[in-house]
Amino acid sequence: MELKGEAKLLKIYISADDKVNDTPLSEVIIYAARKYGIAGATVTNGLLSYGANSLANEVYPMKLSDSTPMYIEIIDNVEKIDGFINIIQNYFKNAKYGGIITISDVNVLVYKKHREPKT
């Protein structure tokens, strides 16, 4: 797959505690992206967040909430991202802790495969 120039960045903010049939929502989304043929995806854990209900979620010894913030970044062309949104919205509807999905324009400068080790 080649990805260069204009693309879309799909960013999904969720809680690490959200699950789909006992599987973390982040894992479900990443594997769905891979199956769908998305160019790339990354999950990042957050330290502190708040959302629509203004409840603070933090990763410190004295947590205010049990929901650790995280976000998933997914990059691909507009058609792939638009199609993938339809898939993940079903998972996202059942998110106990809520969240947000955003899309931004990005310009891909380099998209390179992992180099195979020399034998």
C-alpha positions as a Markdown table, in Angstrom:
| # | Residue | x | y | z |
|---|---|---|---|---|
| 1 | Met | 0.0 | 0.0 | 0.0 |
| 2 | Glu | 1.2 | 3.5 | -0.8 |
| 3 | Leu | 0.1 | 6.5 | 1.3 |
| 4 | Lys | 1.4 | 9.9 | 0.4 |
| 5 | Gly | 0.1 | 13.4 | 0.3 |
| 6 | Glu | -3.4 | 14.3 | 1.4 |
| 7 | Ala | -4.9 | 11.9 | 4.0 |
| 8 | Lys | -7.2 | 11.9 | 7.0 |
| 9 | Leu | -6.3 | 11.4 | 10.7 |
| 10 | Leu | -9.1 | 9.7 | 12.7 |
| 11 | Lys | -8.6 | 10.3 | 16.4 |
| 12 | Ile | -10.8 | 8.3 | 18.9 |
| 13 | Tyr | -10.7 | 9.3 | 22.6 |
| 14 | Ile | -11.9 | 6.5 | 24.9 |
| 15 | Ser | -11.4 | 5.0 | 28.3 |
| 16 | Ala | -9.0 | 2.0 | 28.8 |
| 17 | Asp | -11.8 | 0.4 | 30.8 |
| 18 | Asp | -14.3 | 0.3 | 28.0 |
| 19 | Lys | -14.8 | -3.3 | 26.6 |
| 20 | Val | -16.6 | -5.1 | 23.8 |
| 21 | Asn | -17.5 | -8.6 | 25.0 |
| 22 | Asp | -14.6 | -8.5 | 27.6 |
| 23 | Thr | -12.1 | -7.3 | 25.1 |
| 24 | Pro | -10.7 | -3.8 | 25.5 |
| 25 | Leu | -12.3 | -1.4 | 23.1 |
| 26 | Ser | -8.9 | -0.1 | 22.0 |
| 27 | Glu | -7.9 | -3.6 | 21.0 |
| 28 | Val | -11.1 | -4.2 | 19.1 |
| 29 | Ile | -10.7 | -1.0 | 17.2 |
| 30 | Ile | -7.0 | -1.7 | 16.3 |
| 31 | Tyr | -7.7 | -5.2 | 15.1 |
| 32 | Ala | -10.8 | -4.0 | 13.1 |
| 33 | Ala | -8.6 | -1.3 | 11.5 |
| 34 | Arg | -6.0 | -4.0 | 10.5 |
| 35 | Lys | -8.7 | -6.2 | 9.1 |
| 36 | Tyr | -10.2 | -3.3 | 7.2 |
| 37 | Gly | -6.8 | -2.6 | 5.6 |
| 38 | Ile | -6.1 | 0.7 | 7.3 |
| 39 | Ala | -2.6 | 2.1 | 6.6 |
| 40 | Gly | -1.7 | 2.6 | 10.3 |
| 41 | Ala | -3.1 | 2.9 | 13.8 |
| 42 | Thr | -1.6 | 3.7 | 17.3 |
| 43 | Val | -3.0 | 3.6 | 20.8 |
| 44 | Thr | -1.7 | 6.0 | 23.3 |
| 45 | Asn | -2.4 | 6.1 | 27.1 |
| 46 | Gly | -3.2 | 9.5 | 28.6 |
| 47 | Leu | -2.4 | 10.9 | 32.0 |
| 48 | Leu | -5.3 | 13.2 | 32.6 |
| 49 | Ser | -8.5 | 14.0 | 30.9 |
| 50 | Tyr | -12.1 | 15.1 | 31.2 |
| 51 | Gly | -15.0 | 14.9 | 28.7 |
| 52 | Ala | -18.6 | 15.9 | 28.2 |
| 53 | Asn | -19.6 | 15.3 | 31.8 |
| 54 | Ser | -16.5 | 17.2 | 33.2 |
| 55 | Leu | -15.4 | 14.2 | 35.3 |
| 56 | Ala | -11.6 | 14.2 | 35.7 |
| 57 | Asn | -9.9 | 10.9 | 34.7 |
| 58 | Glu | -6.3 | 10.6 | 35.8 |
| 59 | Val | -3.5 | 8.1 | 36.1 |
| 60 | Tyr | -2.0 | 8.8 | 39.5 |
| 61 | Pro | -2.0 | 6.9 | 42.8 |
| 62 | Met | -5.0 | 8.9 | 44.0 |
| 63 | Lys | -7.3 | 8.6 | 41.0 |
| 64 | Leu | -10.6 | 10.5 | 40.9 |
| 65 | Ser | -12.0 | 7.9 | 38.5 |
| 66 | Asp | -11.4 | 4.3 | 37.4 |
| 67 | Ser | -11.3 | 5.2 | 33.7 |
| 68 | Thr | -7.8 | 5.7 | 32.3 |
| 69 | Pro | -7.9 | 8.0 | 29.3 |
| 70 | Met | -6.5 | 6.9 | 26.0 |
| 71 | Tyr | -6.7 | 7.8 | 22.3 |
| 72 | Ile | -6.3 | 5.9 | 19.1 |
| 73 | Glu | -4.9 | 7.6 | 16.0 |
| 74 | Ile | -5.7 | 6.1 | 12.6 |
| 75 | Ile | -4.3 | 7.5 | 9.3 |
| 76 | Asp | -5.4 | 6.6 | 5.7 |
| 77 | Asn | -7.1 | 8.1 | 2.7 |
| 78 | Val | -10.5 | 9.7 | 2.9 |
| 79 | Glu | -12.4 | 6.8 | 1.5 |
| 80 | Lys | -10.9 | 4.3 | 3.9 |
| 81 | Ile | -11.4 | 6.5 | 6.9 |
| 82 | Asp | -15.1 | 7.3 | 6.0 |
| 83 | Gly | -15.8 | 3.6 | 5.6 |
| 84 | Phe | -14.1 | 2.6 | 8.8 |
| 85 | Ile | -16.1 | 5.2 | 10.8 |
| 86 | Asn | -19.2 | 3.3 | 10.0 |
| 87 | Ile | -17.6 | 0.1 | 11.4 |
| 88 | Ile | -16.4 | 1.6 | 14.7 |
| 89 | Gln | -19.5 | 3.6 | 15.5 |
| 90 | Asn | -21.2 | 0.4 | 16.5 |
| 91 | Tyr | -18.5 | -0.4 | 19.0 |
| 92 | Phe | -18.4 | 3.2 | 20.2 |
| 93 | Lys | -22.2 | 3.4 | 20.9 |
| 94 | Asn | -21.8 | 1.0 | 23.9 |
| 95 | Ala | -18.8 | 2.9 | 25.5 |
| 96 | Lys | -19.6 | 3.1 | 29.2 |
| 97 | Tyr | -17.3 | 6.1 | 29.8 |
| 98 | Gly | -18.1 | 8.0 | 26.7 |
| 99 | Gly | -15.6 | 9.6 | 24.3 |
| 100 | Ile | -15.2 | 11.5 | 21.1 |
| 101 | Ile | -14.3 | 10.8 | 17.5 |
| 102 | Thr | -12.6 | 13.5 | 15.4 |
| 103 | Ile | -11.2 | 13.7 | 11.9 |
| 104 | Ser | -8.4 | 16.1 | 10.7 |
| 105 | Asp | -6.7 | 16.7 | 7.4 |
| 106 | Val | -3.1 | 15.6 | 7.3 |
| 107 | Asn | -0.3 | 15.6 | 4.8 |
| 108 | Val | 1.6 | 12.3 | 4.7 |
| 109 | Leu | 5.3 | 12.9 | 3.9 |
| 110 | Val | 6.7 | 9.4 | 4.5 |
| 111 | Tyr | 5.0 | 6.0 | 4.8 |
| 112 | Lys | 7.5 | 3.3 | 4.9 |
| 113 | Lys | 7.3 | -0.4 | 5.6 |
| 114 | His | 9.3 | -2.1 | 8.3 |
| 115 | Arg | 12.6 | -3.3 | 6.8 |
| 116 | Glu | 13.0 | -7.1 | 6.7 |
| 117 | Pro | 16.1 | -8.3 | 8.6 |
| 118 | Lys | 19.0 | -9.5 | 6.5 |
| 119 | Thr | 19.5 | -13.3 | 6.5 |
